[in-house]
Amino acid sequence: MNFQCIPGVSAGMPLSYPLNLNDNIGSVSNGSLTLRPCCFCLFNFMSTSIPERSSAEASDSDCDLQQNMPRHIAIIMDGNGRWAEQRELPRIEGHRNGVSSVRRTVEECARLDIEQLTLFCLSSENWKRPSHELDFLMHLLEQYMIEERALLLEQGIQVQVIGRRDGIPARVLNEINKTIEITSENTGTTLCLAINYGGRGEISDAFQKIARRIERGELSAEQIDEKLIAANLYTSGMPDPDLLIRTSGEMRISNFLLWQISYSELWVTDKYWPDFEEGDLHQAMEIFASRNRRFGGLTSLT
């Protein structure tokens, strides 16, 4: 069962919420959960205070970012575990510290009026972690959904989720639905959480939906085109990412938004996610603004 970015859906409806934190303690034993180093960050991203920049610093930086601003930024948050290992800390401490980076990034995108920010929280291939780690993720997710609603409303952030619901405890789904519903009228930045998400799985699910319509005689094979496929993805109605950011220096996409990033500009930093700051976001946006996006065409010489 999947979630389709629809606010206020009941736990039994197939929708697309990305909170892939699979598990009830029992349903995760054979699943593999490779928690992306930043999974934990998401769930409590507003819990750590962030120092405010001076008005002069903000205005100077904002002027530089106004031109060619990306409409939609997607981030593969990576490196929490390695960040902790470098400091001889348990991996969980990397996740805890990643929370601050999530909050900084979400708040900065909201301040800059970025239309959408999509964060890769948990991959559908990530069900290989120990049950205690999955339990902890579920707890963080549930607490985030409960404790951060007021702040999400205050900042005008609308929460949406893409991914499969399979394995997510009912109590967690309930809190996810409540948060999506309560923020559904917000008109600021859309925060899309990709949880239990995989790009290949999303495309497979889309084709299954289309195939069922063909079986019912509602469509013919000749009617299948890119527009129809996009309309059946979890991200239906969302803009494609203009800028894809990945932390930790890894040069791969990791099955993230495979259909949607066809023409996204890519920016990779060697920094681990817990060290990612507003300045890094600004640098990525400045490089994005300097690039000539031709979408397969030619640059005009006039």
Stockholm file with secondary structure:
# STOCKHOLM 1.0

chainA/1-302         MNFQCIPGVSAGMPLSYPLNLNDNIGSVSNGSLTLRPCCFCLFNFMSTSIPERSSAEASDSDCDLQQNMPRHIAIIMDGNGRWAEQRELPRIEGHRNGVSSVRRTVEECARLDIEQLTLFCLSSENWKRPSHELDFLMHLLEQYMIEERALLLEQGIQVQVIGRRDGIPARVLNEINKTIEITSENTGTTLCLAINYGGRGEISDAFQKIARRIERGELSAEQIDEKLIAANLYTSGMPDPDLLIRTSGEMRISNFLLWQISYSELWVTDKYWPDFEEGDLHQAMEIFASRNRRFGGLTSLT
#=GR chainA/1-302 SS CEECSCTTCCTTSCCCCCCCCCCSTTTTTTCCBCCCTTHHHHHTTTSSCCCCCCHHHHHHHHHHHSTTCCSEEEEECCCHHHHHHHTTCCHHHHHHHHHHHHHHHHHHHHHTTCSEEEEEEEETTCBTSCHHHHHHHHHHHHHHHHHTHHHHHHTTCEEEEEEECTTCCHHHHHHHHHHHHHTTTCCSCEEEEEEEECHHHHHHHHHHHHHHHHHTTSCCGGGCCHHHHHHTSTTTTSCCCSEEEECTTCCCCTTSSTTTTTTCEEEECSSCGGGCCHHHHHHHHHHHHHSCCCTTSCCCCC
#=GC SS_cons         CEECSCTTCCTTSCCCCCCCCCCSTTTTTTCCBCCCTTHHHHHTTTSSCCCCCCHHHHHHHHHHHSTTCCSEEEEECCCHHHHHHHTTCCHHHHHHHHHHHHHHHHHHHHHTTCSEEEEEEEETTCBTSCHHHHHHHHHHHHHHHHHTHHHHHHTTCEEEEEEECTTCCHHHHHHHHHHHHHTTTCCSCEEEEEEEECHHHHHHHHHHHHHHHHHTTSCCGGGCCHHHHHHTSTTTTSCCCSEEEECTTCCCCTTSSTTTTTTCEEEECSSCGGGCCHHHHHHHHHHHHHSCCCTTSCCCCC
//
